[in-house]
Amino acid sequence: MLEIKDLLRPEAYPHRPERVELRQTHISWVFLAGDLVYKIKKPVNFGFLDFTTLEKRRHFCEREVALNRRLCPKIYLGVVPVVRTPAGLKFEAEGEVADWAVKMRRLPEEGMMGRLIREGRLTPEHIELLVQKLVPFFREAETGPEVNRYGSLETVRFNVEENFEQTRAFVGRALSRPRYEYIVSWSRRFMEERKELFSRRIREGFIRDGHGDLYSANVCFDDLREVYVFDCIEFNERFRCGDVAQDLAFMAMDLDFHGLPHLSRLFIERYVELSGDRGLYEILDFYKCYRAYVRGKIGCFTSEDPGLSEEARAKALASARRYFDLAYAYAGGRPFLLVVFGLSGTGKSVLSRALSERLLAAYFNSDVVRKELAGIPPGEHRFEPFESGLYAPEMTERTYEELLKRAEKELSAGRDVVLDATYRARKHRKAVLSLAEKLSARVLFILCEAPEEVIRERLILRAQKEEEPSDGRWEIYLSQKERFEPPEEIPAKNLLRLETIAPPEKLAERVEEALLQG
């Protein structure tokens, strides 16, 4: 086992840098040493890669240099030994070889594409420079029978199904069951219905030995003079070789993920213009969905890394959810807008919370929103007469407007939404239907109902709970019942009536089944 701390000493380097910084990935130790970088592969075996012997690590170091010199000939300097000496481990010394390292010139941190994105400095000029680099690269990249098999439908299907199998355990944590099943179904249907498209891409020469990991983390700009595309996948041909659309879709997806759809479109448009590959559009969304799903899968795996802090794991899971949302959108999936409504005491909030947890949806409760607008803590009770004070008509209008505004923001970002409110007025329900139509969201109204003796008992118990935001009482229920406008304007396919006697988890399961069938 290497004594990594030895390699943090400036004396371990032939050029004696002032300081050394270590960065790690799950497969590498990367030493930033002045204007040079040395990368050692960890002795790990993940199935899709195997670095467990010295010979294998040397081999893959050599492959990394050879493959990356295609796009970065001046950056990848070669493979050098890590040597045991009486003074400790050293790079490029004489003696027993303990390991091998890839030696590179250090790229400018301020030019890293990820940093440009974070700082709002990425421009169309950067995209143009990147496209100008990639068009000749893919045109000249290796192709032929051995490479073409990686673009075959058989290989593509294997890769896609592998992702679905490896993420099955995360359904309900990183993506909801309806979204998982939709993406799976859409992907399989696309591959089945577009078999000829995959064959045509092979015949027309678009299967190439490409990069395999083409996204912002692996791109660096030297102002607008040069662009470096580095760190391609050397350890597995199946991940590196394939349709050029796979690599291009990864970059386009990454730009979408970072909120830059205009640059994503520009990237693809300019590539098609310069390369003549107009068939790219036919398969682009399929590969964008695939790439977003891969990134979601990586986020899932990272969220279970015991070596990371709880905060880092939670961040990785949140990122995974965003990638899966993007994959769902590329597959043509529309977000759900669930409106759980009915009179006080009918179990709306209990069901709404169960649904939001099950579907990983954004959840907005009218009682909480109403009190936020009034500057009142959610748990503070205001037992006021019907339609007065906090519950006066003008405050109710503000509350329903705010519910719509919050729902629109989340739906526009591709997230499912659960709205929890009485919605006794027809005009408020019509406003929800209009919003769903405007945003092409799938809407389902869930009318909660229960026997009056159950409702009365629930309301008595609820009034005793300090943390409960609702101020509903029996007399309020009776007043609401008199003024409740039947939901005749809601199409039958968009309305589900539920008697809320069963446990909320069972009711949520019934709603989920309705969504899957719809």
C-alpha positions as CSV (number, residue, x, y, z in Angstrom):
1,M,0.0,0.0,0.0
2,L,1.3,3.4,-0.9
3,E,2.2,5.9,1.8
4,I,0.3,8.8,0.2
5,K,1.5,11.3,2.8
6,D,5.1,10.8,1.4
7,L,3.9,12.2,-1.9
8,L,2.6,15.4,-0.2
9,R,6.3,16.5,0.3
10,P,7.8,18.8,-2.3
11,E,11.0,16.6,-2.0
12,A,9.0,13.8,-3.7
13,Y,9.0,15.7,-7.0
14,P,11.9,16.3,-9.3
15,H,11.0,20.0,-9.8
16,R,10.5,20.7,-6.0
17,P,7.2,22.6,-6.1
18,E,6.5,25.1,-3.3
19,R,3.4,23.1,-2.2
20,V,1.5,20.0,-3.0
21,E,-2.3,19.6,-2.9
22,L,-4.1,16.2,-3.0
23,R,-7.5,15.7,-4.6
24,Q,-9.2,12.4,-4.7
25,T,-11.9,10.6,-6.8
26,H,-13.2,7.2,-6.2
27,I,-10.6,5.8,-8.6
28,S,-7.6,8.1,-8.4
29,W,-5.2,10.2,-6.2
30,V,-4.4,13.5,-8.0
31,F,-1.4,15.5,-6.8
32,L,-1.3,19.2,-7.8
33,A,2.3,20.1,-7.7
34,G,3.0,23.6,-8.9
35,D,2.5,23.7,-12.7
36,L,2.4,19.9,-13.0
37,V,-0.1,17.2,-12.0
38,Y,0.6,13.5,-11.1
39,K,-2.3,11.1,-11.1
40,I,-2.1,7.6,-9.5
41,K,-4.8,5.0,-9.9
42,K,-6.2,3.4,-6.8
43,P,-5.9,-0.4,-6.5
44,V,-9.7,-0.9,-6.8
45,N,-12.0,-3.2,-8.7
46,F,-15.5,-2.0,-9.5
47,G,-16.4,-4.6,-12.1
48,F,-16.4,-2.1,-14.9
49,L,-12.8,-1.3,-14.1
50,D,-9.9,-3.3,-12.5
51,F,-6.8,-1.5,-11.2
52,T,-5.8,-4.2,-8.7
53,T,-2.3,-5.1,-10.0
54,L,0.7,-3.0,-10.7
55,E,0.8,-4.2,-14.3
56,K,-2.9,-3.2,-14.8
57,R,-2.3,0.3,-13.4
58,R,0.7,0.8,-15.7
59,H,-1.3,-0.4,-18.7
60,F,-4.2,1.9,-18.0
61,C,-1.9,4.9,-17.3
62,E,-0.4,4.3,-20.7
63,R,-3.9,4.0,-22.3
64,E,-4.9,7.2,-20.5
65,V,-2.0,9.2,-22.0
66,A,-2.4,7.8,-25.5
67,L,-6.2,8.4,-25.6
68,N,-6.1,11.8,-24.1
69,R,-3.3,13.0,-26.4
70,R,-5.9,13.0,-29.1
71,L,-7.5,16.1,-27.7
72,C,-4.7,17.4,-25.4
73,P,-1.3,16.5,-26.9
74,K,0.5,19.3,-25.0
75,I,-1.1,18.4,-21.6
76,Y,-0.4,14.7,-21.2
77,L,3.4,14.4,-20.8
78,G,3.7,10.6,-20.2
79,V,3.8,7.8,-17.7
80,V,6.3,8.0,-14.8
81,P,7.3,5.6,-12.0
82,V,6.6,6.2,-8.3
83,V,9.8,4.8,-6.7
84,R,10.6,3.7,-3.1
85,T,13.8,5.4,-1.8
86,P,15.4,5.6,1.6
87,A,13.8,9.0,2.0
88,G,10.4,7.8,1.1
89,L,8.3,7.6,-2.1
90,K,9.4,9.8,-5.0
91,F,8.2,10.4,-8.5
92,E,10.6,9.8,-11.4
93,A,13.5,8.6,-9.2
94,E,15.8,5.5,-9.5
95,G,14.9,2.4,-7.5
96,E,12.1,-0.1,-6.9
97,V,8.9,0.9,-8.7
98,A,6.0,1.1,-6.2
99,D,3.4,2.4,-8.7
100,W,2.9,4.3,-11.9
101,A,1.5,7.8,-12.5
102,V,0.2,9.9,-15.3
103,K,2.2,13.1,-15.6
104,M,0.4,16.2,-16.9
105,R,0.8,20.0,-17.3
106,R,-1.6,21.8,-14.9
107,L,-4.5,23.5,-16.5
108,P,-5.6,27.0,-15.4
109,E,-8.2,26.8,-12.6
110,E,-9.9,30.0,-13.7
111,G,-10.6,28.5,-17.1
112,M,-12.3,25.3,-15.9
113,M,-15.7,25.1,-17.6
114,G,-17.5,24.2,-14.3
115,R,-16.0,27.4,-12.7
116,L,-17.1,29.5,-15.7
117,I,-20.6,28.1,-15.3
118,R,-20.7,28.8,-11.6
119,E,-19.5,32.4,-12.1
120,G,-21.8,33.1,-15.0
121,R,-18.9,33.6,-17.4
122,L,-19.6,30.9,-20.0
123,T,-20.3,32.5,-23.3
124,P,-21.4,31.5,-26.8
125,E,-17.8,32.1,-27.8
126,H,-16.6,29.3,-25.5
127,I,-19.2,27.0,-27.0
128,E,-18.0,27.8,-30.5
129,L,-14.4,27.1,-29.5
130,L,-15.5,23.7,-28.0
131,V,-17.5,22.7,-31.1
132,Q,-14.5,23.7,-33.4
133,K,-12.4,21.3,-31.4
134,L,-14.9,18.4,-31.3
135,V,-16.0,18.3,-35.0
136,P,-12.5,17.3,-36.3
137,F,-12.0,15.0,-33.3
138,F,-15.0,12.9,-34.0
139,R,-14.4,13.0,-37.8
140,E,-11.0,11.5,-37.3
141,A,-11.7,9.2,-34.3
142,E,-11.3,5.5,-34.9
143,T,-14.2,3.5,-36.3
144,G,-14.8,0.2,-38.0
145,P,-16.2,-3.2,-37.1
146,E,-14.6,-3.4,-33.6
147,V,-15.8,0.0,-32.6
148,N,-19.2,-0.3,-34.3
149,R,-20.3,-3.1,-32.0
150,Y,-20.5,-0.6,-29.2
151,G,-23.1,1.3,-31.1
152,S,-25.2,-1.7,-31.8
153,L,-28.7,-1.9,-30.3
154,E,-27.6,-4.9,-28.3
155,T,-24.9,-3.0,-26.5
156,V,-27.0,0.1,-26.1
157,R,-29.8,-1.9,-24.6
158,F,-27.4,-3.6,-22.2
159,N,-26.1,-0.2,-21.0
160,V,-29.6,1.2,-20.5
161,E,-30.9,-1.9,-18.7
162,E,-27.9,-2.0,-16.5
163,N,-28.7,1.5,-15.3
164,F,-32.3,0.6,-14.5
165,E,-31.2,-2.5,-12.6
166,Q,-28.6,-0.6,-10.6
167,T,-31.0,2.1,-9.5
168,R,-34.0,-0.1,-8.7
169,A,-33.2,0.1,-5.0
170,F,-33.3,3.9,-5.1
171,V,-36.9,4.1,-6.3
172,G,-38.8,6.0,-3.7
173,R,-35.6,7.7,-2.5
174,A,-34.1,9.3,-5.5
175,L,-37.0,9.1,-8.0
176,S,-40.6,8.1,-7.7
177,R,-42.0,4.9,-8.9
178,P,-44.2,6.6,-11.6
179,R,-41.1,8.4,-13.0
180,Y,-38.9,5.3,-12.9
181,E,-41.5,3.2,-14.7
182,Y,-42.1,6.0,-17.2
183,I,-38.4,6.4,-18.1
184,V,-38.0,2.6,-18.3
185,S,-41.0,2.2,-20.6
186,W,-40.1,5.1,-22.8
187,S,-36.5,4.0,-23.3
188,R,-37.5,0.4,-24.1
189,R,-40.2,1.6,-26.5
190,F,-37.7,3.9,-28.2
191,M,-35.2,1.2,-28.7
192,E,-37.8,-1.2,-30.0
193,E,-39.5,1.2,-32.4
194,R,-36.3,2.9,-33.7
195,K,-34.2,-0.2,-34.4
196,E,-33.5,1.0,-37.9
197,L,-32.2,4.3,-36.6
198,F,-29.5,2.6,-34.6
199,S,-28.5,0.5,-37.6
200,R,-28.4,3.6,-39.8
201,R,-26.1,5.4,-37.4
202,I,-23.7,2.5,-37.7
203,R,-23.9,2.4,-41.5
204,E,-23.4,6.1,-41.8
205,G,-20.2,6.0,-39.7
206,F,-21.3,7.8,-36.5
207,I,-20.0,5.1,-34.1
208,R,-16.5,6.3,-32.9
209,D,-13.9,5.7,-30.3
210,G,-14.9,8.9,-28.5
211,H,-14.4,10.5,-25.1
212,G,-17.0,8.9,-22.8
213,D,-17.1,11.6,-20.2
214,L,-17.7,14.8,-22.1
215,Y,-19.1,17.3,-19.7
216,S,-18.1,20.5,-18.0
217,A,-15.8,18.9,-15.3
218,N,-13.5,17.7,-18.1
219,V,-13.2,20.9,-20.2
220,C,-10.9,23.8,-19.7
221,F,-10.5,27.1,-21.6
222,D,-7.3,29.1,-21.9
223,D,-9.1,32.4,-22.3
224,L,-10.6,32.1,-25.9
225,R,-7.3,30.9,-27.4
226,E,-7.5,27.2,-26.7
227,V,-9.8,24.6,-25.2
228,Y,-8.7,21.4,-23.5
229,V,-11.0,18.4,-23.4
230,F,-9.3,16.0,-21.0
231,D,-9.8,12.9,-18.8
232,C,-11.6,10.6,-21.3
233,I,-12.5,7.1,-20.1
234,E,-9.5,4.7,-20.6
235,F,-10.6,1.8,-18.5
236,N,-13.6,0.5,-20.4
237,E,-14.2,0.7,-24.1
238,R,-18.0,0.1,-23.6
239,F,-18.2,3.5,-21.8
240,R,-16.0,5.4,-24.3
241,C,-17.0,4.0,-27.7
242,G,-20.4,4.5,-29.2
243,D,-22.5,6.9,-31.2
244,V,-21.0,10.4,-31.2
245,A,-24.5,11.4,-30.1
246,Q,-23.7,9.9,-26.7
247,D,-20.8,12.3,-26.0
248,L,-22.6,15.3,-27.5
249,A,-25.8,14.6,-25.5
250,F,-23.7,14.5,-22.3
251,M,-22.4,18.0,-22.8
252,A,-25.9,19.3,-23.9
253,M,-27.5,17.6,-20.9
254,D,-24.9,19.1,-18.6
255,L,-25.6,22.6,-19.9
256,D,-29.3,22.0,-19.4
257,F,-28.7,20.8,-15.9
258,H,-26.9,24.0,-15.0
259,G,-29.7,26.2,-16.3
260,L,-28.1,27.1,-19.7
261,P,-30.6,25.6,-22.3
262,H,-29.7,28.4,-24.8
263,L,-26.0,27.3,-24.8
264,S,-27.1,23.7,-24.9
265,R,-29.1,24.4,-28.1
266,L,-26.3,26.4,-29.5
267,F,-23.8,23.6,-28.9
268,I,-25.9,21.1,-30.8
269,E,-26.9,23.5,-33.6
270,R,-23.3,24.5,-34.3
271,Y,-22.1,20.9,-34.2
272,V,-24.8,19.8,-36.7
273,E,-24.0,22.8,-39.0
274,L,-20.2,22.1,-39.0
275,S,-20.4,18.3,-39.1
276,G,-23.4,17.8,-41.3
277,D,-24.8,15.2,-38.9
278,R,-28.5,16.2,-39.2
279,G,-29.6,12.7,-38.0
280,L,-28.2,13.7,-34.6
281,Y,-31.6,15.3,-33.7
282,E,-33.4,12.0,-34.1
283,I,-31.5,10.3,-31.4
284,L,-30.4,13.2,-29.2
285,D,-33.2,13.1,-26.6
286,F,-32.7,9.3,-26.1
287,Y,-29.0,9.8,-25.3
288,K,-29.7,12.9,-23.2
289,C,-32.1,10.9,-21.1
290,Y,-29.5,8.1,-20.9
291,R,-26.8,10.5,-19.8
292,A,-28.9,12.3,-17.2
293,Y,-29.9,8.9,-15.8
294,V,-26.2,7.8,-15.6
295,R,-25.5,11.0,-13.6
296,G,-28.4,10.3,-11.4
297,K,-27.2,6.8,-10.8
298,I,-23.7,8.1,-9.8
299,G,-25.4,10.5,-7.4
300,C,-27.2,7.6,-5.8
301,F,-24.0,5.6,-5.3
302,T,-22.2,8.7,-3.9
303,S,-25.1,9.2,-1.4
304,E,-24.2,5.8,0.1
305,D,-20.5,6.4,0.4
306,P,-19.7,5.9,4.1
307,G,-16.5,8.0,3.7
308,L,-18.5,11.1,3.0
309,S,-20.2,13.4,5.5
310,E,-23.9,13.2,6.0
311,E,-24.2,16.7,4.4
312,A,-22.3,15.5,1.3
313,R,-24.4,12.4,1.0
314,A,-27.6,14.4,1.2
315,K,-26.3,16.8,-1.4
316,A,-25.5,13.9,-3.7
317,L,-29.0,12.5,-3.3
318,A,-30.6,15.8,-4.0
319,S,-28.4,16.1,-7.2
320,A,-29.5,12.6,-8.2
321,R,-33.1,13.7,-8.0
322,R,-32.5,16.7,-10.3
323,Y,-30.8,14.5,-12.8
324,F,-33.7,12.0,-12.8
325,D,-36.1,14.8,-13.2
326,L,-34.2,15.9,-16.3
327,A,-34.2,12.3,-17.7
328,Y,-37.9,12.2,-17.2
329,A,-38.3,15.5,-19.1
330,Y,-36.2,14.2,-22.0
331,A,-38.4,11.1,-22.2
332,G,-41.4,13.4,-22.7
333,G,-42.7,13.0,-19.2
334,R,-45.0,15.6,-17.8
335,P,-45.0,16.7,-14.1
336,F,-47.9,15.8,-11.9
337,L,-50.0,18.4,-10.2
338,L,-52.0,16.7,-7.5
339,V,-54.7,18.7,-5.7
340,V,-55.9,17.0,-2.5
341,F,-59.1,18.8,-1.6
342,G,-62.3,18.6,0.5
343,L,-63.8,19.8,3.7
344,S,-61.9,20.2,7.0
345,G,-61.3,17.0,8.8
346,T,-61.5,14.7,5.8
347,G,-57.8,13.8,6.0
348,K,-56.4,16.0,3.2
349,S,-53.2,16.9,5.0
350,V,-52.3,13.5,6.2
351,L,-52.8,12.1,2.7
352,S,-51.0,15.0,1.1
353,R,-47.9,14.5,3.3
354,A,-47.9,10.8,2.5
355,L,-48.1,11.5,-1.2
356,S,-45.4,14.1,-1.2
357,E,-43.0,11.6,0.6
358,R,-44.0,8.8,-1.7
359,L,-43.7,10.8,-4.9
360,L,-40.8,13.0,-3.8
361,A,-43.0,15.9,-4.7
362,A,-43.1,19.6,-3.6
363,Y,-45.8,20.0,-1.1
364,F,-47.8,23.2,-0.3
365,N,-50.4,23.4,2.4
366,S,-52.9,26.2,2.4
367,D,-52.9,26.7,6.2
368,V,-49.1,27.0,6.2
369,V,-49.1,29.4,3.2
370,R,-51.9,31.5,4.7
371,K,-50.0,32.0,8.0
372,E,-46.7,32.7,6.2
373,L,-48.4,35.4,4.2
374,A,-49.8,36.9,7.5
375,G,-46.4,36.5,9.3
376,I,-47.8,34.0,11.8
377,P,-45.9,30.8,12.8
378,P,-47.6,27.7,11.2
379,G,-48.3,26.2,14.6
380,E,-50.0,29.3,16.1
381,H,-53.8,28.8,16.2
382,R,-56.3,31.4,15.2
383,F,-59.7,30.1,16.1
384,E,-61.8,32.7,14.3
385,P,-65.3,32.7,13.0
386,F,-65.9,31.4,9.5
387,E,-64.7,33.8,6.7
388,S,-63.3,36.4,9.2
389,G,-59.9,37.6,10.4
390,L,-57.2,35.4,9.0
391,Y,-59.8,33.5,7.0
392,A,-61.5,36.5,5.5
393,P,-62.3,36.2,1.7
394,E,-59.5,38.6,0.7
395,M,-56.9,36.6,2.6
396,T,-58.2,33.4,1.1
397,E,-57.8,34.9,-2.4
398,R,-54.2,35.8,-1.6
399,T,-53.6,32.2,-0.3
400,Y,-54.9,30.5,-3.4
401,E,-52.9,32.9,-5.6
402,E,-49.8,32.1,-3.7
403,L,-50.4,28.3,-4.0
404,L,-50.7,28.7,-7.8
405,K,-47.5,30.8,-7.9
406,R,-45.5,28.2,-5.9
407,A,-46.9,25.3,-7.9
408,E,-46.0,27.0,-11.2
409,K,-42.4,27.6,-10.1
410,E,-41.9,23.9,-9.2
411,L,-43.8,22.5,-12.2
412,S,-41.8,24.7,-14.5
413,A,-38.6,23.1,-13.1
414,G,-40.1,19.7,-13.8
415,R,-41.0,18.7,-10.3
416,D,-44.3,17.1,-9.2
417,V,-46.5,19.1,-6.9
418,V,-49.0,18.3,-4.2
419,L,-51.4,21.1,-3.3
420,D,-53.3,20.6,0.0
421,A,-56.4,22.9,0.4
422,T,-60.1,22.9,0.7
423,Y,-60.7,24.2,-2.9
424,R,-64.4,24.5,-2.1
425,A,-64.8,27.3,-4.8
426,R,-65.1,26.3,-8.4
427,K,-63.1,29.4,-9.6
428,H,-60.1,28.2,-7.6
429,R,-60.2,24.7,-9.1
430,K,-60.6,26.2,-12.6
431,A,-57.5,28.3,-12.0
432,V,-55.6,25.0,-11.3
433,L,-56.9,23.4,-14.4
434,S,-55.7,26.5,-16.4
435,L,-52.3,26.3,-14.9
436,A,-51.9,22.6,-15.7
437,E,-53.0,23.3,-19.3
438,K,-50.5,26.2,-19.6
439,L,-47.6,24.1,-18.3
440,S,-48.7,20.8,-19.9
441,A,-48.8,19.2,-16.5
442,R,-50.9,16.1,-15.7
443,V,-53.5,17.1,-13.1
444,L,-55.4,14.9,-10.7
445,F,-57.9,16.2,-8.2
446,I,-58.3,13.9,-5.2
447,L,-61.5,14.6,-3.3
448,C,-61.2,13.4,0.3
449,E,-64.4,12.2,2.0
450,A,-65.2,10.6,5.3
451,P,-68.2,9.8,7.6
452,E,-69.2,12.8,9.7
453,E,-68.6,11.0,13.0
454,V,-65.0,10.3,11.9
455,I,-64.6,14.0,10.8
456,R,-65.9,15.3,14.2
457,E,-63.5,13.1,16.1
458,R,-60.5,14.1,14.0
459,L,-61.3,17.8,14.4
460,I,-61.5,17.5,18.2
461,L,-58.1,15.7,18.3
462,R,-56.5,18.1,15.9
463,A,-57.3,21.2,18.0
464,Q,-55.2,19.7,20.8
465,K,-52.1,19.4,18.7
466,E,-49.8,22.4,19.0
467,E,-47.8,21.7,15.9
468,E,-50.9,21.3,13.7
469,P,-51.3,24.3,11.4
470,S,-55.0,23.8,10.7
471,D,-57.6,25.8,12.6
472,G,-60.5,23.6,11.4
473,R,-63.3,22.9,13.8
474,W,-66.7,21.3,13.7
475,E,-68.6,24.5,13.2
476,I,-66.2,25.5,10.4
477,Y,-66.8,22.1,8.7
478,L,-70.5,22.7,8.8
479,S,-70.2,26.1,7.2
480,Q,-67.8,24.8,4.5
481,K,-70.3,22.0,3.8
482,E,-73.1,24.5,3.1
483,R,-71.0,26.5,0.7
484,F,-69.0,23.7,-1.0
485,E,-69.4,23.8,-4.8
486,P,-69.6,20.3,-6.3
487,P,-66.6,19.6,-8.7
488,E,-68.7,19.3,-11.8
489,E,-66.2,21.3,-13.9
490,I,-63.4,18.7,-13.3
491,P,-63.3,16.1,-16.1
492,A,-63.9,12.6,-14.8
493,K,-60.4,11.4,-15.8
494,N,-58.9,14.1,-13.6
495,L,-61.0,13.4,-10.5
496,L,-60.5,10.7,-7.9
497,R,-62.8,10.3,-4.9
498,L,-61.3,8.7,-1.8
499,E,-62.9,7.7,1.4
500,T,-60.0,8.4,3.9
501,I,-60.7,5.7,6.4
502,A,-57.7,3.5,5.3
503,P,-54.2,4.3,6.5
504,P,-52.6,7.2,4.6
505,E,-49.9,4.9,3.1
506,K,-52.5,2.7,1.6
507,L,-54.4,5.7,0.2
508,A,-51.2,7.1,-1.3
509,E,-50.6,3.7,-2.9
510,R,-54.0,3.9,-4.5
511,V,-53.3,7.4,-5.9
512,E,-49.9,6.2,-7.2
513,E,-51.6,3.3,-9.1
514,A,-54.1,5.8,-10.6
515,L,-51.2,7.9,-11.8
516,L,-49.5,4.9,-13.3
517,Q,-52.6,3.8,-15.1
518,G,-53.4,7.3,-16.3
